[in-house]
Amino acid sequence: MSFQCEIFDPSVVHGQSCGCAAHGVSTATGDSRLSEVVRSAALRAVFPDAVQRRSFLKAVGASTALAALSQFLPLDAVTAMAADASGPLEKPNLKIGFIAITCASPIIMAQPLGFYSKYGINAEVVKTAGWAVVRDKALNKEYDASHLLSPMPFAISLGIGSVQQDWQIPAIENINGQAITLAMALKDRRDPKTWKGLRFGIPFDYSMHNYLLRYYLAEAGLDPDTDVQLRVIPPPEMVANLRAGNIDGFLGPDPVNQRAVYDGLGFIHILSREIWDGHPCCAFGTSKQFIAENPNTFLALSRAIIDATGYANKAENREEIAKAIAPANYLNQPEIVVTQALTGTFADGLGNVIKQPLRAGFDPFPWESFGVWILTQMKRWGQIKGDVDYATVAKSVMLATDARKQMEGLGLKAPAANSKTFVVMGKPFDPFKPAEYLASFPIKRT
């Protein structure tokens, strides 16, 4: 973890070093990091102009500056207050909804592995049948927060497909971790150009699965609204529908893909990371109202989720997590199925054992550029009518700045920017040029 500790910048303070990670020496504790933040904030408050601030530091040095500030502001006391800023939790007993898929690993495992209790939260994680049910229970305040598909808070905030409420994403849950799985009858029909007339399952209209599958099909020259059938099927029912012959395949979450292989019903055609490496899938979300009414609880909950997500991202923890979340009250899957999906060493259904440790990842940072891309696809496929202020909506939903603070406080590496460019199927995406990106697609509804 590192940050720019300007008050102790050795380039402006006569060679004095702050000792922070930004300047080459690891900061030993969270308390010392917090102290540095408080002191830097105090100086910025007194000298809001950066040029004046640096001139002052050069003239007097850090020690003199801090001594002067301490005469008017008790920095040690302020640091102590900040360390305990969260205060008592307004609502320590919480209900959190989840769908039984590995995307929810941090949300689920935070209960049996003690991440909620670590931050004073008594959480009941509630298995839910499908995404529409999750959404409706969350909107009706039966859940305080929930595992959500990352596009869902955007749809809810825009009033698309449901009543309008302002919802926000304090953390992304998983990146990658999805796949296109096909019925065994299609093992010699791997070219998507030949898929006209096939039926595919997706978990929800407002899902990365929907947008990624549509993207993949369109790149092959197929119109996903006229050349194939897309059917919304809750993830726990996807394998049963494949077995019954109701669908020819699906772009779904794990462990559903691996379960289809385990049961001998299908094979993994392509991992979602091969479409867009590092794409978001699911998120942790709650309403803006909950955050406003329960700021201390929200802070503790965010810490618990981000802490758990960071733990889940470490490869050495994946087998432990698989064991924790496989039981009937959570995923209700054979442990070997969950382990293969999480570790990336798996059977593909075609007689091969694949080793791809990046099959699934858990990176909590809610990039605003993820939100902009999601909005372009909602617009592309006619879910958004009229103009959309991509940047403003993405910033209002994705709490990137807050996530950065929490990640740094937990010792996790956080990016310095809120947006980034990336590539989807060889096509670069610039989050600052969404209209141009949208206009470049020959197949679209808008």
N, C-alpha and C positions, 0 to 999 in steps of 0.2 A: 504494500500500500504506500502511496506517495501522494503529496499534494504540494502546491507552490506556497511555501511559507515565507511570504515576502518580508515580514517584519524581521526575519533573521537571515535574509538573503546575503550570503557572504560577498556577493558582488557589489553590495552597496553599504556594507557595514564594516569597513576597515578590516576585512579579512576574518571577521568573527564568523563562526559556523553555528548553525542552529542545532545540528545533530539530528535533524529529521531525515526521513528516508529520501526525500527529494534531493538532498545534498550529500548522499552517499553513505550515511550512517543510519542504520536501522533504528527507528524509534521503539523503545522497549515496551511501552505499555500504552493502553488506551487512554489512561489519565494524562500522560505526557502529550499525546496527540491532541487531546481536548484542550490542554493548557495552551498549546501553541495556537490552536484555532481561536480561542478566546482572546489572546493577546493580539493576534493579527487583526481580529475583528474590531477590537478597541481602537487600535491605531487607525484603521480605515474609517471609523466613525469620526475621529477627531480630524483626520486629514483625508476627506473623501476624494480629493484630487490626487491622482497617482503621482504626478510630477512633483507636487509639493511634498507628498509623503516620502518619496525617495530622497528628495533634497534634504529633508529633515533628518532622515536616517544617516545619510552621508555626513551631515554636519555634526551630529551628537553621538552616533553609535547606538547600538541596540540596548545596552545596559542603561545608559542615561535616559533613553526614550522610555524604557519600562519603568524606571524609577520615577520619572516625571508623571507618567500615566497613573502609577499606583497612589500618588498623592491625592488624586481626584476620584479614582475608581479602584475599589479593593479587588484586584484581579484574582487573587486566590479564592476569595469568597464567591465571585462570579463563576469561576471554574467549578467550584463545588456545587453551586446551584445548577449549572448546566449539566453536570454529570447526573443529577437527580431530577432533570427537567421533566421526565415523563410523569412523575408523581403517581398517585394511586390510580388503578385502572377503573374507569367508569363502569365497565361491563366485563368482568373477568370470565363469565360463563358464556361461551359462544357456540353457535351451530354453524358448521362449515360444510357445504355440499360438495360432493365429488362424483365423477363418473369412474367406473372401475376400469381404468386404463393406466398404463405406466407413465403417461404424461403427468399424472397427478402424484407421482412418487413423493415429491417433497411435502405436499399437503397431507398425504396419507401417513407417511412414515414419521412425520413430526409428532404424531400421537404416540405410537408404540416406542419410538426412540427418544421421547422426552423433550423435544424442542419447544412445544407449547408450554409445558410446565416450567421449563427453564426461564421463561419470561413472564411467569405468573398467570398464564392463561389456562383455564380449564376448558378445553375444546372437545366438542363432540363432532367427529367427522361422519357425515351422513351419506351413505351410498344412495345414489339416485339413478333412476332408470334411463333417462335420456336428457338431451340438451334442452329441449323445450320445457321439460319439467324443472330442470335446474334453474333456467331463466325465470320461470314463473314463480317459483318458490323464493328466489332471490328478490324479485320485484315486490312480492307480497311480504317481504321482511320475515319470512319463515327461516331464512338463512341470514346470518350477519355478514358473511362473506362466502366466496365460492370459487371453486375450480371452474374456469370458463374457457371456452375457445377464444383465442386472442381477438378475433373480429367481433365477438359478441358485445363487449362494452361499447364499441363504436356504433353498432346497430342500435343498441339500447339508448345510447346518448343522442342519437339522431332520430329516435322514434321510428325506426324501420323494423317492421315485423312485431312490434310490441308497443305498449305505452312508453312514452318518453320519460326517462330518468337519467340524471347525470351519473355515469359510472366511470370508475377509474381503475387503472392497472398499476399497482405499486411494484409488481414483479412479474416477469415472464417465468413460466415454470420450466418448459423444456424447449430445446431446439432440436431439429431433425426428429428422429424417432418414429417416422411414419413410413408407409410403403404402399406400392400398388401390388396387390395380390390378385392373381388370376386363378380360375378353376383349372384343374389338371388337363381338361380337354383342350385348353388353349396353349399347351406347352410348345407347340410348333407354330404358333401364331403370335409371335412376339412383336412384330412390327405394328405400331399403333395405327399406321395408315390403313391397316386391314380390319380395324375394329368397328367399322360402320355397322350399326344395328345392335351392338352389344349393350348390355345393361350393367351399370356400375352403381355400387352403394357408396354413399357419402354420409358422414355422421350428422350434418346439419347444413342448412343453406348458408349460414354465416360462419364458415369454418375455413381454415387454411386448406383443409382437404378438398373442399369444393373448388377453391381458387387454384390450387396447385394442379388438380386433375384437369380443370378447364384449360389451364395454361398449357399443360402437356399435350392434351388433345388438339388444341388450336395450333400449336407448333407443328403438329403432324398434318395439319390441313383439315381437321374435322371440326365442325361446328358442334359444340357440346350441347346445344339446345335442340338441334335438328338431326344430327347424325348418330347420336347415341341416346340412351335413356339414363338419367341420373336420378337415383331414388334415395331419399333420406331414410336411413336405417340406424337406430341406436347401436353404438359399438358392440354391446353385449349380444346383439342379435345378428351380427354380420355373418359369423361362421354358420349359424343355423340356416340363414338365407342362402348361403353358398351351397350348403349341403342339399337344400331343397330344390336347387336349380332356379331360384327366383332371380338371381343375379349371376353374371359371368365373372365378376371380380369387384374389387373395391379399392379405394384409396382410404385406408383406415389407420388408426393408431395401434400401437402395440399395447398389450400382447396379442391383439386380435390376429395380426398377420402371422405371428409365430404359431398361434393356436391352430390356424388353418393348415399350416405345414405339419404340425404335430398330429393332427387328425387325418392327414393324408388327403385332404380335400383340395388343397391349392399349393401354389408356389409363389415365391417372392419374385416378382418381375423386375422391380426396381425400387431401391430405397429412395425416400424423399430427398435425402441429402444430395442425390445425383441430379435432382431437378434444381434445387437451391441449397447449397451447403451452408448451414447456419441459420436456416429459416426458423422463425418462431412457430409454435403450434398452440399450446395451451398457456393460460395465464392465471394469475391469482387476482381476483377482482372484488371490489366492494363499491358501495354507493358513496357519492360525494357527501350525502347526508350523514351516513354512518361515520365518516371521517370527521365531519364537523362536530357531531354530537359526542364522539368518543375519541378525542385526539390522543389521549394517553394509551388507550386500548389499541388504537390503530398503530401507534408507534411500536408497541410491544409485539403486536401481531405481525407487522411488517418485518421486524427483526427476526422473529421466529421462522417465518417463511423464507426469508433471504438466507438466514443461517442454514436452514435445512437444505435449501437449493444448492448452496455452496458445497455442503457435505455430499449431496447426491452427485455432484459433478466430478467427484474424485473416483477414478476407476477402481481403486482399492476398496471402495465402500459398496460397490454395486451388488456383490453376492449377499452381503448382510441386508441390504435394502430389499433385494428380491425375496429373501426369507421372511422379512418383516411384513411385506405387503401382499404376498401370495395367498394367505389364508382366506377362508370363505367370507369373513366379515369385511374384507377389503376387495381384492381382485377375484378371488375364487378361481384360481388357475393353478395348474401344476407348477411347482417351484421351478422345474427345469425350463418351462416355457418362459417364465418371467426372467430367469437368469440369462437365457440366450438372448432375449430382447435387450436387456440392460447391459450385458457385457460386450455384445457385438461379436461373439463367437457363436455361430448359429447354423443350423441346417436350412438350406434354401428351398427344399422341396423337390429339387431336381437331382438329388444325389450328391450334392456338394456341401462341404462345410466351409463357410465363409468366416473370415476374421476381419472385421471392420469395427475397431474400437470407437469410431466416431458415429456409429449408427444412431446413437442417442446421446444427447448432452443436456446439461441443466445450467443455463446461464440466466441469472435473474434480471439482468439489466434490460429495462423496457425502452429500447431504442425508439425515438420518435420517428425515425425513417421507416421502421417496421410498420408503424401506423399509417404513414403516407402511402406505402405500397398497398396495404390492405384497402385503403380508401380508393386507390386507383382501380383495384379489381372490383370493388363494389360498384363503382361508377361504370367500369367496362361492361359488366354484365347486367346493367339496368336496375340494380338494387337502390342506387342513389339517383334521384331525378334532379335535374337542374345543377346549378353551380355548387361547388364545395370549396371551402377554405381549408385545403389539405393541412397546411402547417399549423393553423390554429386548432383544428380539431385534434390532430395528432398530439400536440403539446398538452391539450386539456385532458386527454385520456391517459397518455403515457407519463407517469410520474418519474421521469428520468432523473431530474435533479435530486428529488427525495431519495430515490434508490441509490444514487451515487453516495450520498451522505451515509446511508445505512450500511452500504457495502464497505466503505472506508472504515466506518466505526467497528465493523466486524473483522477487519483485516483482509477483506477480499479485494482483488484487483478490480477497479472500476475505470471505464473509459473517461477521457477528459471531455469529449464532445457528446452531444445528445443524438446526433445523427451520423450516419455513415453511408457510403455507397456500397453496393454489392452487385452480384451478377446472378441472374436467373436464366438458366438454360442458354448461357453464352451471351445474354443480352444485359448490358450494364444498366443499372438503375441509379439515377441521380435524384435524391429526395427533394432537391431544390428545383427540379424541372418535371413535376408530375404530369402537367398537361401535355408536354411534348412526348413523354413516355406513353401516355394513354393514346395519343393520336397515332403512334407508330404501329399499332396493332391492326392488321387487316380484318381480323374477325373480332367483332365486339357488338354490343347492343346499343351503344351510345353514339 
